[in-house]
């Protein structure tokens, strides 16, 4: 696959993400029945892996933290956008040097600023179910992983698009959550092998404010 094809795939997922945000925003504007806006902090861990034959297929623990806002339209439906820092750790496979002339058996560290936009449904007040898209922008990555090209030491693209779903316990001002993240696009700068992120995120959060809007 040529690099231009990888850009086309990235543009496709960019369009899907933009349309999802537009639909969610339009739905929020149409409903316009927010009962409250809740703001809070969250922190926890990632347990992710980088899929593809270039990696060992194991999950590694990383760190995650961020802020969230929650627009409550009704007692059961909410929209929860977040701004998170997510860390992904992986390890290259033993034959990585044969595929890319790179470094085999080395840990890879990826650090993202991520924006999940989650639709929240509460079947009961103590439990929330979450589903939505997430865009992650890669701010730092392990350097010199690839032996070529000489003028580009980055092995990973800047953008990651994912689907996020999971559950959350609501314990007053405290929330406890578990999510699964499934990568949708190839995050490899080269196209010899497809790399995607998969795994779990667990977190604890604390509500700082609860502002009534009507």
N, C-alpha and C positions, 0 to 999 in steps of 0.2 A: 504494500500500500504506500502511495506517495504521501509526503507531508501535507500536500494540498488536500488530500482526501481526509486526513485527520482534522484539518481545519474545518472542512465541511461538516464533519460529524460534531465538532465542537459547536459550530454555529447552530446546528439542529437542536442540540440540547440547550443552548442559550435561548433559542426561540421558545422551546417548551417551558423553560423556567419563567421567561417573561410573560407568557400567556397565563401560566398558573398564578403568578402574582396579580395579573390584571383581573382574572376571574375572581380571585379572593377579595381584592379591593372592591370590585364592583358589587360583590355579594354583601360586603360590609356596608357599603354606601346605601344599597337598596334596603337593607334591613333597618339600619339607623335606629336601633333600639338598644344601644349599649346601656347596661345597667351599671357597669363599673369598669375602671381601668386599674389593673394591678401591676405593680412594678416590683422586681426582685432580682436577687443574685443567685447564681448556681455554680457549683463546682463538683468535680468528681473525676472519673477515669474513663479512658477508652480502652477497649480490648479488641484491636483491629488486626487485620492481615492485608497484605497486598497480594492479590491474586495474579496468576500468570506463571508460566514455567520458569521464569527468571528468578522467582523467589521461593523460599522453602515451604510456603503454605501454612505457616504457623501464626497464631495470634500472639501479639505482644502488647504489654500494658503501656499506656501513655496517659497524659494529663489533659483535662478539659475544664474550662471555666468560662463564665460569661454572665450576661445580664438578659433578662426577659421582660417582655410586656405582654399583658393578657387582656384582650378586649372581650368582655362577657356580654354577648348579645342577649342571651336568655340564661335560664338556670342550667341548661344542658349544653348550649353551643357557645364556643369561644374561638377566637383567633389569637395565636400565640407566636409572634415574631421574636427572634432572639439575635443577639450578637455574641458569638462564642469564639474562644480560642481552642483549637483542637490539635492534638499531637498524634501523629501516626508513626509507628515504628515497625520496620520490617527487616528482613535479612535476606540477602541475595543467595541464590542457590549455588551448589557446588559447580554447576556448569555455566554460571553466568559469564565467566571469562571466555567461554567458547561461543556464546551467543553474541556478546557485545564487545569482546576484547576488554572487558572491564574487570572489576574486583569481585571475586567470589567470596562467600562466607563473611560478608561484612554487614554491620547494622546500618540501616538507613533511617534517618530522622526527617520527617516532614512536619512543618508547622503551618497551620491554616488559620485564617480569620474566616469564620463560617457564619452564614445567615440562613438559618432554617425558618420557614414560614409554615406553621403547623395549625391545622384545623383540629380543634379539641371537642370531643363529645364526652359528656358525663352521664353514664347510665345511672349512677348514684353519686351523691355529693363527694364521697370519699375516694372515688376512682375516676380518672380521666383516661381516655383513649386518644392517641395523637397520630396524625398522618399528614405528611406534606413534603414538599421539595426542599432541598438544601443546596446552596451554592457556597463553595469554599474557594478562597483565594490563597494560593501558596505564597507565604512570605519568606520562608527560609527552607532550604533543603540541603542534604548531604552533597558536598561538591566532589568533583573529580571521580565520579563513579564510572563514567564511560571513558574509554581510551580515545574515542573519536566522536564527533569532529573536534579538531584541536581548538577551533574558535568558539566552542560552546561546551561548557563543563556541566550544564544542567541536564539531568536525566529525566526530569518530570516537567510536565506542562504546568502553567499557572492556575488553571481552572479545574475544579472538580464538581461535578453535578451528581447528587445522590437523592435517593428516596429514603425518607425516615419514617419509621412507625414504632409505636411502643405504648407503654402504660405508665401511669403516674398516680401515686397515692397522695391525697390531699389531707394533711394533718394540721388543720388550722393554718398558721402562717408558714409551716414547714411542708415542703414537698419532697417526695422520694420518687425517682424515676428510673426506668430501664428502657432503652431504645435499641433498635437495630438499624444500621445504616447500610444501604446497598448502593454501591457505586454504579453510575449509569454510563459514564464515558471513559475512554482510554486516557489515562494520565501519563502515559509514556511519551517522552519527546520523540523517541525513535518509534518506528512502527513494526519492527521485527516481531514483537510480542505484545499482547494486549495486557495492560496492567489496570486493575480496578481495586478499589478499597471495599472491604466488607467487615462487619463486626458489630460489637455492642458498645453502648455507652451507658454508664450508671452515674447517677448524680444525686446530690442533695441541694435543695434550694430554700431560700428564706424570702418571704414577702416583706418588702420595705414599706410599700404604700398601697392603699386601696381607696381610689378616688371615685366617688359617685358622679355619674354623668347625666343623670336625669332626676 
